[in-house]
Amino acid sequence: MHQPTLGLLRQPATILMGRGQRHALARHLPAGARRALVITDARMAKEPAFTAMMQQLQDAGIALTIVADVRPELPVADILNAREKLADERVDVVIGIGGGTCMDFAKVIAILLAHGGKPQDYYGEFAVPGPTVPVIAVPTTAGTGSEATPVAVVSDPDREMKIGISSPYIVPVTAVCDPELTDGAPPGLTAAVGTDALSHAIESFTAIQRPATPGLAAERVFVGKSLLSDQYALAAAAAIGRSLKTAVKGHADAELLTSARDDMVFAATAGGLALGTGGTAAAHALQYPVGAATHTPHGVGVGVLLPYVMEFNRPARVPEFAALARAFDIGDGHGDDESLSHLVIAHVAALLTDIGIPPTLAALGMPSGKERWLAAQAMKATRLIENNPRPLDVETLEIIAAAAYRGEHSLLESAA
């Protein structure tokens, strides 16, 4: 494996991780902050942990405005409605508490509070003109890594799939990652978001490796695999390999279950740090239209696609897949790169099936005959397509989609 010569991270100034660390939230507000906008969803707003955090902020003299109706998939209209209601309010800090959707809502509203306009004005890369209102992210699920990324994803009715806003300016200034907030997550949610974290680790570690030109970091948000992002990707993969199944299925030993949930919170943030500059690729590009067509959770769709994308990319990333196999401790880490690169794909597919991720797009509910449409839609996610280690076009994406629909890895041999 050729070691990257470029290293790049864009990360929160403070990452605070550990059980009970949410109780330190008020101590990590930006200097001089007096008014906070808190973003969450209706379920989290009813939780005692949320009430306690709000009381903590109020006890610290912080005036609160709470938006507690964040919906899945983050419709842009909801952000605009919230912005209109806040027209005359001063906001010193935006605090997103919840899953990836709540944290992404916080990022986008922070842009609008600082720069005006509407979310559509900032689609794509580097469209945010400068710093936003500071964002603090408090994840309550272990998967999206949004607490550590320069990306927010929204749903736009004028588009056939979700669209991203990517800018170094929207990385949260502080991430408070308390595994206790994930303890009550149901198995299906834990599986979906944990799979998302796995895809972040694998896709960023096996992404394209671009020449380390001095201008690269200023030209792209996703620069591809790098010396620094690789370290977080491997660490995330190792944690997921040892803990995802236990976190989803539970364990009679409460201490082991607690350890697994702690591991997954670490993996989610490490995966976010990896994807923040390494970026994701074909599995994410294809999931956007799959999600739009099936209305299934992002992590589940990515999980269905991941083994097939890995199979397609394997010839270009044999040493990287072997390194992932060793991180997963497959075969005690022994074996040549070629054999390990095959084994890790089978291992990932078996793990995902074991935690309830469907093995095919057909099982996910994807209508038949949509492979060409999926490919054409995926090509619109340019930053992801260009980040794949093997070149992609409509034809190759259609082959991947067909293999994933039918569960036939052999179809990918024609694309080798």
C-alpha positions in Angstrom: 0.0 0.0 0.0 1.5 3.3 -1.1 1.5 5.7 1.9 -0.1 9.0 1.1 2.1 12.0 1.3 -0.7 14.5 2.0 -2.3 14.8 5.4 -5.4 16.9 5.9 -7.9 17.2 8.7 -10.8 19.7 9.2 -12.1 19.0 12.7 -13.8 20.6 15.7 -11.6 22.7 17.9 -12.8 20.6 20.9 -14.0 17.0 20.9 -15.2 15.9 24.3 -16.0 12.2 24.5 -17.0 10.0 27.4 -19.9 8.9 29.6 -21.5 11.8 31.4 -19.7 14.5 29.5 -23.0 16.1 28.4 -23.0 17.6 31.9 -20.1 19.7 30.8 -22.0 21.3 27.9 -22.4 24.7 29.4 -18.6 24.9 30.1 -17.9 24.6 26.4 -19.9 27.5 25.0 -18.1 30.1 22.9 -16.7 33.0 24.9 -19.4 35.6 25.5 -22.3 33.5 24.3 -25.5 34.5 26.0 -28.3 33.3 23.6 -28.4 29.8 22.2 -30.6 28.3 19.5 -31.1 24.6 20.3 -32.1 22.2 17.5 -33.6 18.8 18.3 -36.5 16.5 17.3 -39.7 15.8 19.1 -38.6 12.5 20.6 -35.3 13.8 22.1 -37.1 16.9 23.4 -39.1 14.7 25.8 -36.1 12.9 27.2 -35.0 13.7 30.7 -31.4 14.0 29.5 -32.5 16.8 27.2 -34.4 18.6 29.9 -31.3 18.4 32.2 -29.1 19.9 29.5 -31.5 22.8 29.0 -31.6 23.4 32.7 -27.8 23.3 32.8 -27.6 26.0 30.1 -30.3 28.2 31.8 -28.4 27.9 35.1 -25.4 29.2 33.3 -27.4 32.3 32.3 -28.0 31.3 28.7 -31.3 32.4 27.1 -32.7 29.5 25.0 -34.7 29.3 21.9 -35.6 25.7 21.1 -36.6 24.2 17.7 -37.9 20.7 18.6 -39.6 19.6 15.4 -36.8 18.4 13.2 -38.1 15.8 10.7 -36.3 12.9 9.1 -34.6 13.7 5.7 -34.3 17.4 6.6 -36.7 19.2 4.2 -35.3 22.6 3.2 -38.7 24.2 3.9 -38.4 23.3 7.6 -35.1 25.2 7.8 -36.5 28.2 6.0 -39.6 28.2 8.4 -37.3 28.2 11.4 -35.2 31.0 9.9 -38.2 33.1 9.4 -39.3 32.7 13.0 -35.9 33.7 14.2 -35.7 36.8 12.1 -35.5 39.2 15.0 -33.6 37.1 17.4 -29.9 37.3 18.2 -28.2 33.9 18.3 -24.7 33.5 19.7 -24.4 29.7 19.3 -26.4 26.9 17.7 -26.6 23.6 19.5 -27.7 20.5 17.6 -28.7 17.6 19.8 -29.8 14.4 18.2 -28.9 12.3 15.2 -27.3 13.4 12.0 -30.5 15.3 10.8 -30.6 17.5 13.9 -26.9 18.3 13.7 -27.1 19.0 9.9 -30.1 21.3 10.6 -28.0 23.2 13.1 -25.2 23.6 10.6 -27.5 24.9 7.8 -29.4 27.3 10.1 -26.1 28.6 11.3 -25.2 29.5 7.7 -28.4 31.3 7.2 -28.2 33.2 10.4 -24.7 34.5 9.4 -25.1 35.0 5.7 -28.8 35.1 4.9 -30.4 33.6 1.8 -31.7 30.0 1.6 -30.1 26.6 1.8 -30.1 26.3 -2.0 -27.6 29.2 -2.2 -25.0 27.0 -0.6 -25.3 23.6 -2.4 -22.0 22.0 -3.4 -18.5 22.8 -2.3 -17.1 26.0 -0.9 -20.3 28.1 -1.4 -20.4 29.3 2.2 -18.5 32.6 2.1 -17.2 32.7 5.6 -17.6 31.7 9.3 -21.1 30.9 10.5 -22.7 31.2 13.9 -20.7 28.7 16.0 -22.2 25.2 16.1 -22.0 22.7 19.0 -22.9 19.2 18.1 -24.2 16.6 20.7 -24.9 13.3 18.9 -27.4 10.9 20.3 -26.8 8.2 17.8 -23.5 6.5 16.9 -23.0 6.6 13.2 -23.4 9.7 11.1 -20.2 11.5 12.4 -21.9 14.8 11.5 -20.5 16.2 14.8 -17.0 16.2 13.1 -17.7 16.8 9.4 -17.8 19.8 7.0 -21.0 18.4 5.4 -24.8 18.9 5.8 -27.3 17.0 3.7 -30.9 18.2 3.0 -33.9 17.1 1.1 -35.0 19.5 -1.7 -38.4 18.9 -3.4 -37.0 20.4 -6.6 -34.4 17.6 -6.6 -34.9 13.8 -7.1 -32.5 13.0 -4.2 -30.8 14.6 -1.3 -28.2 17.3 -1.8 -25.1 18.3 0.2 -23.6 21.5 1.5 -19.9 21.1 1.9 -17.7 23.7 3.5 -14.9 23.9 6.1 -16.9 26.7 7.7 -19.6 24.3 8.9 -17.5 22.0 11.0 -18.9 22.3 14.5 -16.6 24.2 16.9 -17.3 21.7 19.6 -18.5 18.1 19.7 -19.8 16.6 22.9 -20.0 12.9 22.5 -21.6 11.1 25.4 -22.3 7.4 24.9 -25.0 7.5 27.6 -27.2 9.3 25.1 -27.1 6.3 22.7 -27.9 3.7 25.3 -31.6 3.7 24.6 -31.3 3.5 20.8 -33.3 0.5 19.4 -31.5 -2.3 17.5 -32.7 -1.2 14.1 -31.4 2.4 14.5 -28.1 1.2 16.0 -27.6 -1.1 13.0 -28.5 1.6 10.5 -26.2 4.3 11.9 -23.4 1.9 12.8 -23.5 0.7 9.1 -23.2 4.3 8.1 -20.1 4.7 10.2 -18.6 1.5 8.7 -19.2 2.9 5.2 -17.5 6.1 6.1 -14.4 4.2 7.3 -14.2 2.0 4.3 -15.0 4.5 1.6 -12.6 7.2 2.9 -9.8 4.7 3.4 -10.2 3.3 -0.1 -11.0 6.6 -1.8 -9.0 8.1 -4.7 -5.5 9.3 -3.9 -4.8 12.6 -5.6 -1.4 14.2 -6.3 -0.4 16.3 -3.2 -0.4 19.7 -5.0 -0.2 22.8 -2.7 -3.7 23.9 -3.9 -5.5 20.6 -3.4 -7.0 21.4 0.1 -8.3 24.7 -1.2 -9.8 23.2 -4.3 -11.8 20.3 -2.8 -13.6 19.6 0.5 -13.1 15.9 -0.2 -9.5 15.5 -1.2 -9.4 11.7 -1.1 -7.4 9.4 1.2 -4.6 11.0 3.1 -2.0 10.3 5.7 -4.2 11.7 8.5 -7.7 10.6 7.4 -6.4 7.0 6.9 -5.5 6.7 10.6 -9.0 7.6 11.7 -10.6 5.3 9.1 -8.6 2.3 10.3 -9.3 3.1 14.0 -13.1 3.4 13.2 -13.1 0.1 11.2 -11.4 -1.8 14.1 -13.8 -0.5 16.7 -16.8 -1.3 14.5 -15.4 -4.8 13.8 -15.3 -5.6 17.4 -18.4 -3.8 18.7 -21.1 -3.2 16.1 -22.7 -6.7 16.4 -22.8 -6.5 20.2 -24.2 -2.9 20.2 -27.0 -4.0 17.9 -27.9 -7.4 19.4 -27.1 -6.6 23.1 -25.3 -8.8 25.5 -26.1 -10.4 28.8 -23.0 -8.9 30.3 -24.0 -5.2 30.8 -20.3 -4.2 31.0 -19.6 -5.6 27.6 -22.6 -3.9 26.1 -21.6 -0.6 27.6 -18.1 -1.0 26.2 -19.5 -1.8 22.8 -21.7 1.3 22.8 -18.7 3.4 23.9 -16.7 1.9 21.0 -19.4 2.8 18.5 -19.5 6.4 19.6 -15.8 6.6 19.1 -16.1 4.9 15.7 -18.8 7.3 14.6 -16.7 10.4 15.4 -13.5 8.8 14.0 -15.4 7.9 10.8 -16.6 11.5 10.6 -13.0 12.7 10.9 -12.0 10.4 8.1 -14.8 11.2 5.7 -14.5 15.0 6.5 -11.5 15.2 4.2 -11.1 11.6 2.8 -14.7 11.7 1.6 -17.1 9.0 0.5 -17.7 7.5 -2.9 -19.9 5.2 -5.0 -21.9 3.6 -2.3 -23.1 7.0 -1.0 -23.6 8.3 -4.6 -25.9 5.3 -5.3 -27.7 5.5 -2.0 -29.0 9.0 -2.6 -31.4 7.9 -5.4 -32.0 4.5 -3.7 -33.2 6.4 -0.6 -35.4 8.7 -2.6 -37.0 5.7 -4.3 -37.4 3.4 -1.3 -37.8 5.9 1.6 -35.4 3.8 3.6 -32.8 5.0 6.1 -29.5 6.3 4.7 -27.3 3.8 6.6 -29.4 0.8 5.5 -29.2 1.8 1.8 -25.5 2.4 2.0 -25.1 -1.0 3.8 -26.9 -2.8 1.0 -24.6 -1.3 -1.6 -21.3 -1.4 0.2 -20.2 -5.0 -0.5 -20.9 -4.6 -4.2 -19.1 -1.3 -4.4 -16.2 -2.9 -2.5 -16.2 -5.7 -5.0 -16.0 -3.3 -7.9 -13.2 -1.2 -6.3 -11.2 -4.1 -5.0 -8.8 -4.4 -8.0 -7.7 -0.8 -7.4 -7.4 -1.1 -3.7 -6.1 -4.6 -2.8 -3.5 -3.4 -0.2 -6.1 -1.2 1.5 -8.7 -3.9 1.7 -6.1 -6.2 3.1 -5.3 -3.6 5.8 -9.0 -3.4 6.6 -9.1 -7.2 6.9 -6.2 -6.9 9.5 -8.1 -4.2 11.3 -11.0 -6.5 11.5 -8.6 -9.3 12.7 -9.8 -11.6 9.9 -7.9 -14.8 10.0 -5.8 -13.4 12.9 -4.6 -10.8 10.4 -2.5 -13.4 8.6 -2.5 -14.0 4.8 -1.4 -12.4 1.6 -3.0 -9.1 0.5 -4.9 -10.7 -2.4 -6.7 -13.3 -0.3 -7.4 -10.9 2.5 -8.9 -8.4 0.1 -11.5 -11.0 -0.9 -12.1 -12.2 2.6 -12.8 -8.7 3.9 -15.7 -8.2 1.4 -17.3 -11.4 2.5 -16.7 -10.5 6.1 -18.4 -7.1 5.7 -21.4 -8.7 3.8 -21.8 -11.3 6.6 -21.6 -8.8 9.4 -24.2 -6.5 7.7 -26.6 -9.5 7.1 -26.1 -10.5 10.7 -27.3 -7.2 12.0 -30.3 -7.0 9.8 -29.2 -5.1 6.7 -30.9 -6.5 3.6 -28.5 -8.3 1.2 -30.0 -6.8 -2.0 -31.7 -3.8 -3.4 -34.7 -6.0 -4.2 -35.0 -7.0 -0.5 -34.7 -3.4 0.4 -37.8 -2.7 -1.7 -36.2 -1.1 -4.8 -38.5 -1.6 -7.8 -37.1 -3.6 -10.7 -35.9 -2.1 -13.9 -34.5 1.1 -12.2 -30.8 0.3 -12.5 -30.2 2.8 -15.3 -32.1 5.5 -13.5 -30.1 4.8 -10.4 -26.9 5.1 -12.3 -27.9 8.3 -14.0 -29.0 9.9 -10.7 -25.9 8.8 -8.9 -23.7 10.5 -11.5 -25.1 13.8 -10.4 -23.3 13.4 -7.0 -20.1 14.7 -8.7 -18.0 15.1 -5.6 -18.7 11.4 -4.6 -18.2 10.0 -8.1 -14.9 11.8 -8.5 -13.8 10.4 -5.2 -14.1 6.8 -6.2 -10.8 4.9 -6.6 -11.9 3.4 -9.9 -13.4 5.7 -12.7 -17.2 5.6 -12.8 -19.6 6.3 -15.6 -23.3 5.5 -16.2 -22.5 2.0 -17.5 -20.3 0.9 -14.6 -22.8 2.3 -12.1 -25.6 0.4 -13.8 -23.6 -2.8 -13.4 -23.1 -2.2 -9.7 -26.8 -1.4 -9.3 -27.8 -4.5 -11.2 -25.4 -6.7 -9.1 -26.8 -5.1 -5.9 -30.4 -5.6 -7.0 -30.0 -9.3 -7.9 -27.3 -10.2 -5.3 -25.0 -11.3 -8.1 -21.4 -10.4 -7.4 -20.4 -12.2 -10.6 -21.9 -9.3 -12.6 -19.0 -7.1 -11.4 -16.5 -9.3 -13.1 -17.5 -7.8 -16.4 -16.5 -4.4 -15.0 -13.1 -5.5 -13.8 
